[in-house]
């Protein structure tokens, strides 16, 4: 007897919740308790009165497991809506990173040249270092960081992924 394994795919979830203490811990706990990993997690208030927040979660799961995750999230009382943006259709994903690079001479010149190619902005500079701000897809940021490793990479801070559905409709 051959058991068919389900393909594990990357999913981006948008979760609309009441902005109340402990909700993020409850959602993260739901993933942890069931052995699901969160690759990226961002949270932001989305209403003028700061009562509603949007949590963007990137995880990897098979289709049946993703259905289970969504069902469990929807059962949490402060959750208003859960949308699997991956299943919903085309969506836009972006991330921001601050990348600190130290170096002099040719390394400094090359870091500035690559920053221009990747449309990274210099947000801080000293005579021996730069802090670049780079935004875009995860792959773009990964590649920029990889290139900076040979040029004096010191530190990286990343926001995690934010995502929104394309088109006029709300997801």
N, C-alpha and C positions, 0 to 999 in steps of 0.2 A: 504494500500500500504506500503510495507516494503522497506526502502532504505538501500542498502548494503553499509557498510562502508569499505573502503580500509584499509588493514593492514599497519600500520606504521612500517617501517624497518630502521635499521641503514645503512647508505651509506657512503663510503669513496670516495671522488672525488679528482682526480689529475687534476689541471688546469695549463696549460702552457701559460704564458703571457709575453708580453714585460715588461721589468723591467723599469717602468716609474712612476713618482710621481703620486699618487692618485689612482692607479689601485686597491690597496688593499681596500681603502675606497669605491670605486665604487662597488666592489664585495660584501663587507660586507653590503653596503647600499642596494644592490639588495635583499639580504636575509632579512634585517630588514624591508624594505618597504613592503614586502609580508608576513611578520609575520613568517618567517622561522627562526629556531634557529640553531646556529653553536655550536656544542659541542666541537670541537677542530679545530684550524687553525694554520698552520705552513707555513712559506715562506722562500725560499732560492734561491739565484742565482745559476743557473745550467750550465752556459756556461763560458768559459775562459774570454770572453770579458764583462761579467756581464750584457749583454743586455737581457737575458731571465731568468725568474724565474719560479719556480714550487711552486704552492700553493696547500697544501693538506688540504681539508676541510672534517670534519666529521659532518654529520647532520642526522636527523631522518625525514623520509617522506614516504608517500605511493608511489607506482609505478607511478601513473599519475602525482603526484606533483613533483616527482623526474625528470620525463621527462620534465616538465615545467621549473624546475630550470635549467636543463642542456641546454635547448633551449635558455633561457634568458641569461645564461652565454656565450653561443656561439655567441650571437648577440653583445656582447661588443667588440668594435673595437680592443683593444690590446690583446684579448684572441685568442691564436692559436689553442688550443685543450682542450677539456674537456673529461675526461674518468671517468666513474663510475666504480672504481676498484671492487666494490662489484658485479656489474653485469658482469664485464669483466671476472671474474673467480677468481681463487686462487691468493692471494696476501699476502705479508708479511707486517705486521704492527709492529712498535716499538715506544717506548716512552722512554725518559730519565727523571729521577727525582733526584733532590738533596734533601735529607731529613736530617734535623738537629735534633739531639736527645741529650738532656742533662740528665745526671744522674751519680750516683756513685754506688759503691758496686755491688750488685747482678743485679741491673737494667743495669748497664754498661756491665757486663759480658753477660747477656742475649741478649742485643742489638747486641753485637759483634757476638754471636752465631747465631742469626737469620740472620744477615747480611751475614754470611758465607753460610747459607742454601739458601738464595735468590741471592747469588752471587753478593752482593752489595760490592762495594769497598769503603774503607775509603779514602776520599780525603782531609780531614782536621780533626785534633784531638787536643783537649786540655785536661787538667786533668779532666775537668768536662763535656765535650761534644764531639760529633762526627758529621761530615757531611758525609753522605753516598751518593754514586752515584749508582743508580740502573737503569738498562735498561731492557726492555722486553715489553710484552703485557700489555695493560691497567689493566687487571685483576690482573696480578702479582704485579704491582706497587700499585694498590689499596689495596691488601692484605698486602703487606709489610708496607705500611703507617698505616693501621689498627692495625697491631701488635705493631708498634712503639708508638702508642697513649698511651698504658699502661706503656711504658718504658721511657717516658719523651719527647715525640715529641714536638718540639719547632716551627718548620717552614718547609714548603714544597715549592719547586719551580719545576714546570713541564714544559717540552718543548711542549707538545701536540704531536699528532700522526704524524709520517711520514710513508708512505706506498709506495710500489712498486709491480708491477705485477710479478708473478713467471714466470720462463722460459726465453727463449732467445729473445722473442719478446718484443718490447716497447709497452706499453699500449696506 
